[in-house]
Amino acid sequence: MGVPSDPLSIRPDDAHNARLVSYVHPSDWRNPIPAPCYNLVVIGAGTAGLVTAAGAAGLGAKVALVEKNLLGGDCLNVGCVPSKAMIRSGRAVFNAKEAAAFGARIGKSVEVDFAAVMERMRKLRADLSPHDSAERFTKLGVDVFLGDARLSGLDSVEVAGQTLRFKRAVIATGARAVEPSIPGLAEAGYLTNETVFNLSQCPPRLAVIGGGPIGCELAQAFQRLGSQVSLLHKNAHLLDREDMQAAALVQKAFIREGIALHLKATITQVERSSGGKRIYYEAHGKEETVIVDEILAGAGRAPNIEGLNLEAAGVEYDGTKGVLVNDCLQTNNRRIYAAGDVCLDRKFTHAADFSARIVIQNALFRGRKKASALMMPWCTYTDPEIAHVGLDEQEARAREIEVDTYLREFKDVDRAVLDGEEEGFVKIHVKKGRDEILGATIVARHAGEMISEISVAMAARFGLGKLASIIHPYPTQAEAIRQCGDAYNRTRLTPTVKKWMGRWLAWQRS
């Protein structure tokens, strides 16, 4: 067996984090003796790497998995899992504060125990960590190596002083938070998604830099959990990549909940002061300042390509785009593929998962599966959530595709009214004059749970008109999808069709 891996720790140093580390980077781990040659060496044990390794080993391949930090990657440790645990706690607080509107009297105020919120998050993260553990993957037949991976040739990787030779390799090293180039920010100190979950005390005043999905999700969660949040965003509205009508509803919710929005804001400097961290910014032609206790930078992601020695394997890369791949996720070195955030524009856990499935087929079985063929939904987990799949109106125009759009607002959907969740909608785009679904956006409290119905319809080429024939339980918010189908079918009742039907019915009466 190889030498023990270097021990890692996560703050705070409590029983939950110790249990997490014992699974995903055990201190007594000894790397195995490498096989003479591997069918597949996987560099990186986030979602893409884990799915690739488990899937390939299950098919009988000899697989090595290399990770320098924590197995599970961002999703388990500093991404989806901890953030959604916090979001759920924030939603519980919000529900309690809004309970009077539903006839429930909880008291004059709702107290938030932030330390308990974060402990719950750490416990749940540790509870889920066995799924991604070194022990589990070893039992699946994978050789797990902990340490820095460095390509040493066209078909070899070095890790912890050992050389792993491969027929095929997959780079799945993920991405990290972008370090903003703001004068004084580093000196003042700031948080990212990789450090914010270490907090055990709620910052009374929190600035969030960036109005994308990560910034918006955490801004709302911290506001609900007791921070006064100031969100600074360089553009005129939040969530720029989303449907503008959808983003506007989220922005309205943020204002209603007391988040201070500073839009079209360009941060010029940060400095420490006696009152806290002072942020200088320009907005609408004026110089402004805001003083906070902590700063969370959530403005973009950068691929993890440093230290891999990609040049030794002849793998082309870009500092912004990451490892460069073709539509089959193959690099210019035909032996090496990439999957997940290190090479994809859409940096979602489910995108990493399904890119890994493509790599397994293409790398091991000479498949020609293409990433461009994936039907890729996504969801921003604000409240309300924004879920999307396929094209939106702007993308359709850019491709010179004419569309018809069917919109059903939740203020007209019985269940949404009863739930007190009238602000939202289902919007479905079809090819003009036809019922072929090209894309959809849903804004609802559980939009992420609803979008898959439309994804399935698109993948199965099931038209919008046919969705009207699918019986949905009453009352549900998902009825809005069927009602969009009803709206499409009503467009088929042209004056000529109505005239013909009237004649038919008149003949029936005679």
C-alpha positions in Angstrom: 0.0 0.0 0.0 1.1 3.6 -0.6 1.8 6.3 1.9 -1.0 7.9 4.0 -2.7 10.9 2.5 -2.2 14.3 4.1 -5.0 15.0 6.7 -7.6 17.6 5.9 -9.9 19.4 8.3 -13.0 21.6 7.9 -14.0 24.5 10.2 -15.6 24.4 12.7 -13.8 21.4 14.1 -16.9 19.5 15.4 -18.1 15.9 15.4 -20.2 16.4 12.2 -17.3 17.8 10.2 -15.0 15.1 11.6 -17.4 12.4 10.4 -17.6 14.0 7.0 -13.8 14.0 6.6 -13.6 10.4 7.8 -15.7 9.4 4.8 -14.5 11.7 2.1 -10.8 12.2 3.0 -9.9 9.7 5.8 -6.7 10.7 7.6 -5.5 7.1 7.8 -6.1 6.4 4.1 -3.3 4.6 2.2 -3.2 4.7 -1.5 -3.3 1.3 -3.2 -0.5 -0.2 -5.3 -1.3 0.9 -8.9 -2.4 -1.6 -11.5 -0.1 -2.1 -14.5 -2.6 -0.2 -16.6 -6.1 1.2 -16.1 -9.0 1.2 -18.5 -9.8 4.6 -17.1 -8.1 7.1 -14.7 -10.5 9.7 -13.4 -8.9 12.9 -12.1 -11.3 14.6 -9.7 -14.0 13.1 -7.4 -16.8 15.6 -7.7 -20.1 14.6 -9.3 -18.6 14.1 -12.8 -15.7 12.1 -11.5 -17.8 9.9 -9.1 -20.4 9.1 -11.7 -17.7 8.2 -14.3 -15.8 6.0 -11.8 -18.8 4.2 -10.5 -20.4 3.7 -13.9 -17.2 2.4 -15.5 -16.3 0.1 -12.7 -19.9 -1.3 -12.8 -19.3 -2.2 -16.4 -16.2 -4.1 -15.6 -13.5 -1.5 -16.3 -10.4 -1.2 -14.1 -10.7 2.3 -12.8 -8.5 4.6 -10.7 -10.0 7.7 -9.0 -7.8 10.6 -7.9 -8.8 13.4 -5.5 -6.6 15.9 -3.7 -9.3 17.4 -1.5 -12.7 16.0 -0.5 -14.5 13.3 -2.4 -17.9 14.6 -3.3 -16.5 17.8 -4.7 -18.4 21.1 -4.5 -21.8 19.6 -4.6 -21.5 17.7 -1.3 -19.1 19.9 0.6 -19.5 23.5 -0.4 -22.4 23.6 -3.0 -25.8 22.0 -3.5 -26.0 20.1 -0.2 -25.1 22.8 2.3 -26.7 25.6 0.4 -30.1 23.9 0.1 -30.0 22.9 3.8 -29.6 26.6 4.6 -32.3 27.6 2.1 -34.7 25.2 3.7 -34.1 26.7 7.2 -34.6 30.1 5.8 -37.8 29.1 4.2 -39.0 27.7 7.6 -38.3 31.1 9.2 -40.1 32.9 6.4 -43.1 30.6 6.7 -43.3 31.2 10.4 -43.2 34.9 10.0 -46.0 34.7 7.3 -48.1 32.2 9.3 -50.6 34.8 10.6 -51.9 35.3 7.0 -53.0 31.6 7.2 -54.6 31.9 10.6 -51.7 30.6 12.7 -50.4 32.8 15.5 -46.9 31.9 16.4 -45.9 34.9 18.5 -44.7 38.5 18.2 -41.4 37.5 16.7 -39.6 34.5 15.3 -36.2 33.8 16.8 -33.5 32.3 14.6 -30.8 30.1 16.1 -28.2 30.5 13.4 -25.7 28.2 15.1 -28.4 25.5 15.2 -29.1 26.1 11.5 -25.5 25.6 10.6 -25.2 22.6 12.8 -28.2 21.0 11.1 -26.5 21.7 7.8 -23.2 20.0 8.9 -25.1 17.0 10.3 -27.1 16.5 7.1 -23.9 16.9 5.0 -22.2 14.3 7.1 -25.2 12.0 6.8 -25.1 12.1 3.0 -21.3 11.8 2.8 -21.1 7.9 2.8 -22.6 7.9 -0.7 -19.4 9.7 -1.9 -16.9 8.0 0.5 -13.6 6.4 -0.3 -14.7 3.2 1.3 -17.8 2.9 -0.8 -15.9 3.4 -4.1 -13.3 0.9 -3.0 -16.1 -1.6 -2.5 -17.3 -0.8 -6.0 -13.9 -1.9 -7.3 -12.4 1.5 -7.8 -8.8 2.2 -6.8 -9.0 5.4 -4.8 -5.9 7.6 -4.7 -5.8 10.7 -2.4 -3.3 13.3 -3.5 -2.4 15.8 -6.3 -2.8 14.4 -9.8 -0.3 15.6 -12.4 -0.3 14.3 -16.0 3.2 13.0 -16.8 2.8 11.9 -20.4 0.3 11.2 -23.1 -1.0 8.1 -21.1 0.1 8.5 -17.5 -0.7 10.4 -14.3 1.5 10.9 -11.2 -0.1 11.0 -7.8 1.7 10.9 -4.4 4.9 9.5 -5.9 3.2 6.8 -8.0 2.5 6.5 -11.7 -0.8 5.5 -13.1 -0.9 4.3 -16.7 -4.1 4.5 -18.6 -5.8 3.6 -21.8 -8.2 6.5 -21.3 -8.4 9.3 -18.7 -11.1 11.8 -17.7 -10.4 15.2 -16.3 -13.2 16.1 -13.9 -11.5 18.7 -11.6 -14.5 21.0 -11.5 -14.5 24.8 -10.9 -14.0 27.3 -8.1 -15.3 30.7 -7.1 -13.7 33.6 -9.2 -11.5 35.9 -7.1 -12.8 39.4 -7.8 -10.2 41.9 -8.9 -11.4 44.6 -6.5 -8.7 46.8 -4.8 -8.6 46.1 -1.1 -11.0 43.1 -1.1 -8.4 40.5 -0.3 -6.9 42.7 2.5 -10.4 43.3 4.0 -11.2 39.6 3.8 -14.2 37.9 2.1 -16.2 34.7 1.9 -16.9 32.4 -1.0 -19.1 29.4 -1.4 -16.1 27.4 -0.2 -15.9 29.3 3.1 -19.3 30.7 3.9 -20.6 27.4 5.3 -17.9 27.5 8.0 -19.8 30.3 9.7 -21.3 29.6 13.1 -22.5 33.2 13.8 -24.8 35.1 11.5 -23.1 38.3 10.2 -25.4 41.2 11.2 -24.6 43.0 7.9 -23.7 41.0 4.8 -22.7 42.2 1.4 -23.2 39.8 -1.5 -21.3 40.6 -4.7 -23.0 39.2 -7.8 -26.7 38.8 -8.7 -26.4 35.4 -10.4 -27.8 32.1 -9.0 -25.3 31.6 -6.2 -25.4 35.2 -5.1 -29.2 35.4 -5.2 -29.8 32.1 -3.4 -27.4 32.8 -0.5 -28.5 36.5 -0.3 -32.1 35.5 0.3 -31.2 32.7 2.7 -29.0 35.0 4.9 -31.6 37.7 4.9 -34.2 35.3 6.2 -31.8 33.9 8.8 -31.1 37.3 10.3 -28.5 39.3 8.2 -29.3 42.6 6.7 -28.1 41.8 3.2 -26.9 44.3 0.6 -26.6 42.8 -2.9 -24.4 44.5 -5.3 -24.8 43.6 -9.0 -23.1 45.1 -12.0 -26.2 44.9 -14.3 -29.6 46.5 -14.3 -31.5 43.5 -13.0 -30.8 40.2 -11.2 -30.4 36.8 -12.8 -29.4 38.2 -16.2 -29.4 34.8 -17.9 -33.0 34.0 -16.9 -36.3 35.0 -18.5 -36.6 38.8 -17.7 -40.2 38.4 -16.5 -39.1 35.6 -14.2 -36.1 37.5 -12.9 -38.4 40.5 -12.2 -40.6 38.4 -9.9 -37.6 37.3 -7.9 -36.3 40.8 -7.7 -39.7 42.0 -6.4 -39.6 39.3 -3.7 -36.1 40.4 -2.6 -37.2 44.0 -2.2 -40.3 42.9 -0.3 -38.1 40.9 2.1 -35.9 43.8 2.8 -32.7 42.9 0.8 -31.0 46.2 -0.2 -30.4 46.0 -4.0 -27.6 48.1 -5.5 -27.9 47.6 -9.2 -25.7 48.8 -12.0 -23.1 49.0 -9.3 -19.4 49.0 -10.1 -17.3 48.3 -6.9 -14.2 50.5 -6.9 -12.6 49.7 -3.6 -13.0 47.9 -0.3 -11.3 48.9 3.0 -11.5 48.1 6.6 -12.9 50.8 8.9 -13.7 51.1 12.6 -17.3 50.3 11.7 -16.7 47.3 9.5 -15.8 46.7 5.9 -16.5 49.7 3.7 -17.4 49.0 0.1 -17.1 51.9 -2.4 -19.1 51.7 -5.6 -20.4 53.7 -8.4 -24.1 53.4 -9.5 -26.2 55.6 -11.8 -23.3 58.1 -12.0 -22.9 58.6 -8.3 -20.3 57.4 -5.8 -21.8 55.4 -2.9 -20.7 53.4 0.1 -22.1 50.6 2.2 -20.6 49.3 5.4 -20.9 45.6 6.3 -19.5 43.0 8.6 -18.8 40.3 6.0 -18.6 40.1 2.2 -19.6 37.1 0.2 -18.3 37.0 -3.4 -20.6 35.1 -5.6 -19.7 36.4 -9.1 -18.8 33.5 -11.3 -16.8 30.3 -11.5 -13.3 29.5 -12.9 -12.2 26.0 -14.1 -9.7 24.1 -12.0 -6.9 23.5 -14.4 -3.8 24.7 -12.5 -1.2 22.1 -11.5 -2.5 19.4 -13.8 0.4 19.7 -16.1 -1.9 19.5 -19.1 0.9 20.4 -21.4 2.7 17.1 -20.8 -0.3 15.3 -22.2 -0.8 17.8 -25.0 -4.2 18.8 -23.8 -5.4 22.2 -24.9 -7.2 24.5 -22.4 -8.3 28.0 -21.8 -8.1 29.9 -18.6 -11.7 30.9 -18.8 -13.4 28.0 -20.7 -11.3 25.3 -19.0 -10.3 22.1 -20.8 -11.2 22.3 -24.4 -13.3 19.4 -25.7 -15.3 18.5 -28.8 -19.0 17.6 -28.7 -18.2 14.1 -27.6 -16.2 15.6 -24.6 -12.9 14.4 -26.0 -9.8 16.6 -25.8 -7.3 17.0 -28.6 -5.4 14.0 -27.0 -7.7 11.2 -28.1 -7.0 9.2 -24.9 -8.3 12.0 -22.6 -11.8 13.3 -22.1 -13.3 15.8 -19.7 -16.6 16.1 -17.9 -18.4 18.5 -15.6 -17.6 22.1 -14.6 -14.0 22.0 -15.8 -15.2 21.9 -19.4 -18.9 22.8 -19.6 -20.5 26.2 -19.9 -23.5 25.1 -17.8 -22.0 24.4 -14.4 -24.8 22.3 -12.8 -24.5 19.1 -10.8 -26.9 17.3 -13.1 -25.0 18.5 -16.2 -21.8 17.0 -14.6 -23.7 13.8 -14.0 -24.9 13.4 -17.5 -21.7 14.5 -19.1 -20.0 11.7 -17.2 -22.5 9.2 -18.7 -21.5 10.4 -22.2 -17.8 10.0 -21.3 -18.3 6.4 -20.2 -19.9 5.4 -23.4 -17.5 7.4 -25.6 -14.2 6.6 -23.8 -14.7 2.9 -23.1 -17.0 1.8 -26.0 -16.0 4.1 -28.8 -19.4 5.8 -28.7 -20.4 9.0 -30.4 -22.8 10.4 -27.8 -22.9 14.2 -28.0 -23.2 16.7 -25.2 -25.2 19.1 -27.4 -28.0 16.4 -27.5 -28.6 16.7 -23.8 -32.0 18.2 -22.7 -30.7 20.4 -19.9 -33.1 21.9 -17.4 -31.9 24.0 -14.6 -33.3 25.7 -11.5 -32.4 28.7 -9.4 -33.4 27.9 -5.8 -34.6 31.3 -4.7 -38.2 31.7 -3.4 -39.9 31.7 -5.8 -37.7 29.3 -7.8 -37.0 29.8 -11.5 -36.8 26.6 -13.5 -36.0 26.5 -17.2 -35.5 24.1 -20.1 -34.8 24.6 -23.7 -35.0 27.9 -25.5 -36.3 31.1 -24.2 -37.7 33.9 -26.4 -34.4 35.7 -26.7 -32.5 32.6 -27.7 -35.2 31.7 -30.3 -34.9 35.2 -31.9 -31.1 34.8 -32.0 -31.6 31.6 -33.9 -34.3 33.2 -36.1 -36.9 30.7 -34.9 -40.4 32.1 -34.7 -42.3 31.0 -31.6 -45.8 31.2 -30.1 -45.8 31.6 -26.3 -48.4 30.3 -23.9 -48.5 31.8 -20.4 -50.5 30.8 -17.4 -50.2 33.0 -14.3 -50.6 31.4 -10.9 -53.0 34.0 -9.9 -55.4 32.2 -12.2 -54.6 28.7 -10.8 -56.7 27.5 -7.9 -54.1 25.7 -5.9 -51.6 28.6 -6.1 -54.3 30.9 -4.8 -55.1 28.6 -1.9 -51.4 28.3 -1.1 -50.9 32.0 -1.1 -48.4 31.7 -4.0 -50.0 33.6 -6.8 -46.9 35.4 -7.9 -45.5 33.2 -10.7 -46.3 31.6 -14.0 -45.8 28.8 -16.5 -44.5 30.0 -19.8 -44.2 27.5 -22.7 -42.7 28.3 -26.2 -43.7 26.3 -29.2 -42.7 26.5 -32.9 -44.9 29.0 -34.5 -48.1 27.5 -35.8 -47.3 24.1 -34.3 -47.3 22.4 -30.9 -43.6 21.4 -30.8 -42.3 22.6 -27.5 -39.0 24.5 -27.8 -38.6 25.6 -24.2 -40.3 26.7 -21.0 -39.8 28.7 -17.9 -41.6 28.2 -14.6 -41.6 30.6 -11.7 -43.1 29.0 -8.6 -42.2 28.0 -5.1 -41.4 24.4 -6.3 -40.7 25.2 -9.9 -37.8 22.7 -9.9 -40.2 19.9 -9.1 -42.5 20.9 -12.0 -40.1 21.5 -14.9 -39.3 17.8 -15.5 -42.8 17.2 -16.9 -42.0 19.6 -19.7 -38.5 18.1 -20.1 -40.0 14.7 -20.6 -42.5 16.0 -23.1 -39.7 17.7 -25.1 -37.4 14.6 -25.0 -40.3 12.4 -26.1 -41.5 14.9 -28.7 -44.8 15.1 -27.0 -46.6 18.3 -28.2 -48.1 21.0 -26.1 -51.6 20.1 -27.4 -51.2 16.5 -26.1 -50.3 17.8 -22.6 -53.9 19.1 -22.4 -55.1 15.5 -22.5 -53.0 14.4 -19.5 -55.2 14.4 -16.4 -53.6 16.3 -13.6 -54.9 16.0 -10.0 -57.0 18.9 -8.9 -56.0 21.1 -7.2 -52.3 21.3 -8.1 -50.1 24.0 -9.3 -48.9 21.7 -12.1 -52.4 22.1 -13.6 -50.9 25.3 -15.1 -48.9 23.2 -17.5 -52.1 21.4 -18.7 -53.9 24.7 -19.0 -51.2 26.0 -21.4 -52.0 23.0 -23.5 -55.7 23.9 -23.3 -54.8 27.4 -24.5 -52.9 26.0 -27.5 -55.8 23.7 -28.4 -58.2 26.7 -28.4 -56.1 28.3 -31.1 -56.9 25.4 -33.4 -60.6 26.4 -33.2 -60.3 28.8 -36.2 -63.4 30.5 -37.6 -63.5 27.9 -40.4 -63.3 25.0 -37.9 -66.0 26.6 -35.7 -68.2 27.1 -38.8 -67.8 23.5 -39.8 -68.5 22.2 -36.3 -71.6 24.4 -36.1 -73.0 23.0 -39.3 -72.3 19.5 -38.0 -74.1 20.1 -34.8 -77.0 21.7 -36.6 -77.3 18.6 -38.8 -77.3 16.4 -35.7 -80.3 18.3 -34.4 -82.3 17.9 -37.6 
